Amino acid sequence: MMSWLRYEFRKLNWHVILNVIGHVLLALAGLLIAPLICGLIYHEDISSFVIVIILSLILGLPFSRVKVNHASYFARDGLMAVGLCWIVLSIIGALPFYLSGTIPHYIDALFEAVSGFTTTGSSILTEVESLPKCMLFWRSFTHWIGGMGILVFVLAILPKSNDRSMHILRAESLGPVIGKLVPRLRQSAMILYLMYMGLTIIEVILLLLGHMPLFDALCNTFGSAGTGGFSVTNQGIGEYHNAYYEWIIGIFMALFGVNFNFYFFLVIHDFKNAFKLEEVKTYFYVILTSTILITINILSMYKYDVVRSIRLAFFQVSSIITTTGFSSCNFDLWPTLSKMILLLLMVLGACAGSTGGGVKVSRMMIVVRRIKADIQRSVHPQKVKVITFDGKAVPEKVVDQIMSYFGCYILIMSICFFFVSIDGFDMETTISACVSCLGNIGPGFKVVGPFGNFHAFSDLSKLVLSLAMLIGRLEIFPILIFIAPLIGHGHKKKKRSKEEIYLYDENNI
């Protein structure tokens, strides 16, 4: 077994993997300057950021200079690079919390960092308003970094990005299918980040026009842009008691949950293709339907105030389906029907190619169509039913991968339930905590409700849930690749057929 394991890992292009990790660490060092500046503005201790910047440079510089051989750069290398980068990013990104003493226990600091980068928004902090401004800024800024993806950012600024880097973009991007917006990959990454930054700037401006303080506007925008949900107040967005803020943040959470291809088509004035995207139409239909149902269900709770009920329902639907996790009220007190709708939205998630989490609307649509086709085949065995999406036939390989994803999702969720249940919390807390972390949502119900936290969980549960957050953000396979050699079988030097290479390496884009 050990010889097989060594053989499997030797097949990886470690030069490429280390080079990518090096560039991510250098990018992290640069990004840490933002909270450092925040600390200087508010006259706070910035020594922890200085230490982590130096450490990132010391590790990143030699790795980034590793000579790269792109000739043997396959999909498995992209998956491994992405998985390792996110693990390293979380480990290093937790250090400012730990070294500053803001979060004195490293496991807690790691949980907070993983939750930030994966845009989950689950927290171990019982009180946030007393934290230094620079730490609150870093905590929210991790959402913005992780929303579009640190490696997409690296690809946007890396001058030597080539078509083989598509393996990295494919592994980090959210959804079942990822393609280049334009022929050149670096241009695609830059376009994604320009659209991301553009929406971010617009939201900050609109919040400032509503007289929200600049610091709060930036942090809340980072949370909604990255669909993360870390707030700078103990009671979330509800602390402001401002309907304007709720509408602006609610609308932008929904916008960041849209497939960014939609915005690309709008930018190039291709309105026909923009409004043909089935996933986007279904996504907004789900938001509208859920908002109406919850509004009707909670109307009596708010003395039949229709406008307030609509606002609260829309905000929470937008927050949960995009897996942001912001709260404007304690929805844990809502009727069971409303909570069940929110639980289903937690699993569903936003669109593919957005910053949102969950299993994605497109995946669910394809699974439903696959089930429908299987039922039709059982009734009419000779009938050939092709699954289509956006007017195009979905390759059987893609459908099989989606079904495999769902199988892995259920298995991983079951494992999470088992380990977290050891802590002895009630069923609603345990289930919603696991669903929340694997779906990168943030709040759950009961102990981990909108005004609760994960502080009371054991270190084992926090590590399991941290791993679940990483698995959920990277859509399972970039993390599972670490154990793939353990479940492999066959002879040490068995030669793969051309068909096997195609399936495993995604045709060497």
N, C-alpha and C positions, 0 to 999 in steps of 0.2 A: 504493500500500500504506500509506504513512504517513498519508494523508488518511483512509483507511478505519479505520486504527488509532485515530486521534484521534476519529473519529466514534463508534466503539464504546465508548471510554472516557468520552466526553462523555455518553453515554446513562445512565451510572451515577449514582446519587444520592449524590454525594460528600459532601453535608452529613450524611447519615445515617452514611456510612462513617467520616468524620472524627470525628463525635460518639461513635461506638462505640469507636474507637481511643482517644479521650481518656478515656473512662470506664475502659477497660482499663488505661491507664497510671496512672490514679488508684488503681485497685484494686491494681495492682502496688506502688505506693508504700506503700499500707497494709500489704500482705502482707510487704514487706521489713522491717517493724518487728520481726517475729518473730525472724529471724536476728540483727538488731541487738541485741535484748534478750538473746539467747543469748550474743553476744559480750561484753556488759556483765557477765553472770553469770560468765563464765570469764575476765574481765579481758583480753580480746583487742582488737586493733585493729579498730575498726568504721568507720573513715573511708570505706572504699569503699562501704559501705551508705548512709552519710549522703549521699555524692555522688550515688549512683544514685537515692535517694529524692528529692533536690532536682531532679535532671534529669527524673525522671518527672513531678513536679509542674509544672515549668516547661513541659514539652511537653503534659501532660495537661489542665491547666486551660483554656487557650485552645481546645483541640480539643473539650473536653466542653461548651463554651458555644456551639458552632456551632449556629445555628438549624436545626431539623430539619423537613423536609417529609415526613410519612409518606404523603402521598397518592400519591407515585410510588415507593414502596418495594417492590421486587420481589425474587424469589428470587436473581437475579444479584447484587443489592446485598448480600444476606446472605452469599452465597458469597465475594464480594470482601472484605467486612468481616472475615469470619472468617479468610480467608487472610492478609490484611495484618496483622491483630491478632496472629496467631501468629508471623509473621515479626518484627514489631516487638518482641513479648514476648521472643523468643529473643535478638535483638540487644541489647536493654537488659538482659535477665536474665543475659547472659554477662559484663557489666561488673564485678560484684563479684569474680569469679574473676580477671579480668584486672588490674583496678586494684589489687587487694591483692597481686599478684605470686604468688598461689597457682598460677595457670596463666599463665605469662608470655607465651605466644604466643596472640594473639587467636583465630586459627582453631581452636586446641585448646579455648579457653574457649567459643567458639561451639558447637563440637561437643558439649561437656559440657552446656551449657545446653539445646540442642535435644534432646539425649538425655534430659535431666531432664524438661522440659516435655512432651515427647511420650510420656513413661513408657516409653522404650526401655530405658534402663539400660546401654547401651554406653558405655565409658569410655576415655579416653586416659591416665588416671592409672595409673602403675605401682605406686604405693604410696599408700594413703589414710590410714593411721592417724596419720601425722605432720601431717596437715592441721589447721588451726585448727578448733575445735569449731563455730564460727559458720559456717564454709564447708561443713563436713560437714552441718550442719543445713540450710543453704540448698540444698545439692545434693540432699538427700532431700526437702526441702519442695517443690521444683519438681515432684516426682512427684505429691504430693498436690494441688497446684494444677492440674496438667495432667490428672489422672485423670478428674475429672468435667467439667473444662473451665472455663477462666477466664471465658468468656463466659456460661456457665450461672450462674456465681457473680455476674457483673455483672447478669444478668437477675433474679436472686433479690433483689438489693438495690436495683435501679433502680426508683424509684417510678412511672416513666412507661412501663414495659414494656407493650406492647399486642399484639394478635393478629398484627400484621405482624412482630413480633420472632420469631415462629415460624420465619421464614426463617433466622435466626441459630442458633436451637436445632437446627433440622434440619441445618444445614451443619456444626455442631460435634459433634453427637451421633454415637455410633458405631453403625453398623448400617444396613440398607437402608430401614427405616421408622421414623419417629419421630412420636409423637403426644402430645398433652397428657394428663397424668394426670387433671387437673381442668379445668373450663372456662377458668379464668383462667390465663394463661401464667406470670405471676409466681408464682402459688401452685404451679404445677407445678415451676418451678425451685427454689423454697424446699423443697418436699417432697423433691426429689431430693437436695438438699444436707443436709437434716436426716437422711435415711436414711444418707447417706454419712458424715456426722459421727458418727451414732450407732454405726455399725459400727466406725468408727475408734476411738472412745472405748472400746468394749467390748474391742477387741483390745489396746489399750494397758494396760487394767486387768488382763487375763489374763496378759500378759507380765510386768507388775509383780508379780503374784501368784507367778510363777515366779522371782522375785528378779532379773529383768533390770534393769540400771540404767535410770533414767528416760530419760536421753539416748538410749541405745540402743533402748529400747522405742519412743520417739517416732519415731526415724529409720527403724527397721525397719517400723513400722506405716505410716509415710508411703509406704515402698517397696511394701508389700503392698497397701495400700488403693488406691494409684494404679496398681497392677500395673506398677511401674517396675523395682525391683531394685537400686538403688544401696545398697551396704552400707557400714557404718562400720568394717568389718574387712577385712583383705586376703584372707582365705579365705572371705568370705561368712558365711552362717549356720552353716556347718560349723565355724567358729572357736570357737563356744561349746561344742561337744561336749555338747549338751543335747537329749535326745529330746523333752522337753516343748515347748521352743521350736519345734522342727521341726514337731511336730504342730499347734500353735496357728497358726503362720504358714502352714503348708501348707493347713489348713482355711480360714483367712480369705482366702488367695489365691483358693481355689476359690469362696468366697462372693462376693468382689468381681468374679468373672468371670461372675456370674449377671445376667440381665436385671433391672434394678431394678423393672420392672413387677411381677415376682414378689413382691418385698418389699412393694410398694404394696398388692397384693391381700391379702397376709397382714396388713398393718396394719389394713385396713378389714374384716378377717375374711371376705373373699370367697375362701374356700379352694377352692371349686369351680373358679373361673377360674384361680387360682394354679397348681393342679396339672394344669390342662389345657394349659399352655404346652408345646408340642411341643419347642421349642428347648431349654428348661431340662432336660427329661427326656433328650433326646439328648445334651446336654452332660455330664450326670452319667454317662450310660451309657458315653460315650467315655472319661471319666476312669477309671471302674471297669475297663473292658476293658483300657485301656492299662496301668494299674497291675498288673493280673494278669499280662499278657504280659511286662512288663519284670521283674516279681518272679521269675517262672519263669526268665527269661533270665539274670539276674544272681545267682541263688541260689548257684551254685558259687563265685562271686567272693568271697562273704562267708561262706564255710565253712558254708553251708546254715543260716545264722541267718535263719529265716523272718521274725521280727518286724522285724529290722533291714532286711532286703531290702524288705519291704512299706513300711516307713517311708521309706526312700530313694527307692523307686520312686514312691510317692504324692507325696512332696515335689517331685520333679523333674517329674512329669507335671503337677501343679497349677501349678508355676512356669512351665512352658513353654506349656501350653495357654492360660493367662491372660496370657501374654507378660510375666510379671513378671521372670523371669531370675535370681531368687535361686538360689544353689547351696548344697547341704549336703555335696556330694562332687564329685569330678572325674569327671563323667559322660562326659567325652571318652575315658575308659579303658574304658567299657562295651563289650560286644559290638556288632557292626554292627547286628543286629536292633533292639536297644534304641535306638541312635542314630538309626536310620531312623524308628522310631516317634516319637521326639522331633522329628525334622525335619518329619514330617507334621503333628504337633501345632503346630509353629511356624507353618505355613501356615494351618492351620484356625483357630486362635485361639479366643476366648471367645464369649460370647453378645452379640447386639446389645443396645444399651442398657445395657452394663456399662462398667467402666473398662478392660477388656481390649482387646488389639489383634487382629491377624490378619484374615483375610477374613470371619470370623464363621460360627458354626455355622448360623445361619438361611440365610445366602446359599448355603452348600454344600448344605443340604437342598433349597432351591428349585432349584438347578442340577441336582441329581440327579433331582428330579422332572420338570424340564423335559426332560432327556435321556430319561428313561423315557417321557414323553408323546410325544416325537419318534419314538422307536423304535416305539411303538404306532401312531402315525399312518402310519409308513412301511409297516407291515403291514396296517393297516386305514385307508386314506385317508379314508373317510367318517365315521370315528369322531371324535366331539368329546370331547377330554379336557381338563377344567378342572383347573388346578393349584391345590391348596388348601393352606392353612397355618393351623394352629389352628382348623380347622373352617370357615374362610372362604376364598372364592375370591380368589386373588392376581391383581390387575389385570395385563393383558398389558404395560402400560407399566412396571410395577415389575419384571416378569421381564426385559424388554428392558434396563432400566437395570442390573440385576444382571449380565446377560451382557456388557453394555458395560463394567462395572466389571472383570470378569475379563479381558476383552481388554486394557484399559488396564493392569491389574496385570501381566500377562505382558510387555507391551511395555516398561513402566517397569523391570521386573526385568531384562530383556534389556539395556537401556541401562546400568543399573547394573553388570551383569556386564562389559560392554565397558570402561567407564572404570576400574573398580576393578582389572581384570585387567592394566592397564598397570603396576601396582606389582610384578607378577611373583611374587605369592604362589602357593602351591599351590592346586589346584582346590577342595579341601574348604574351605580358609580363605576363598577368594574368594566361592564360592557361599553359604556359611553367613553370611558378613558381610553380603552383600546381602539375603538372606532375613531375617536378623535385624533389620536396620535398617528395611527396608520393612514388615516385620510388627511392628515395635516390640517386639522380644523381648529383645534385649540380648546374651547370650552366643551364640556359635556353636561351631565346632569348630576344632581345631588352634591357630593363632596367636590367634584370638579366642574360645578355649574358656572354660569357666567361671572359670578362674584366669588367663586371658590378657587382652589389651586391644587397643585400636586405635591405640596410640601410634606404631607403626612405619609406619602408612599415610601416604601423601603428602598434602599440603594439598589437592590436587585430589580425591583419594579421600574425604577427610574432608568436603569441601564437597558432593560428590555424595551421600555417605551421609547427611549432615545434611539435604539436600533430600529424600532418600528417607524419612527419619524423619518429616518434616513431611507429605509426601504420604501416608504410611501412616497417621499419626494422624488426618489430616483426611479420610481415605478418598478421596483422589485429586482429586476435582472442585474443591474450594475453592482448591487450588493450581494446577491446570491451567487455571482460568479466566483466569489471567494471560496464557496464550498463546492462548486461544480466539480473540481478534480476529485473530491472525496466520493462523489457518487458516479464517477466515470468508471468504465470497464473496458476491457480489451487488452491487447498486448502492447507492450511498451512502445514499439515502433511500427504500429500498424499504419499503413498508408491509406489516407482518406481518398475516396473517389471524388471526381469533379462535382457530382451532385451534393455530396456531403460538405464540400468546401463552400459551395454556393449557399447552402442552408445555414451554415455556421458563421460564415463571414459576410453574409448579406451582399454577395456578389462583388466584394472589393470595390466599392464605389470609387 
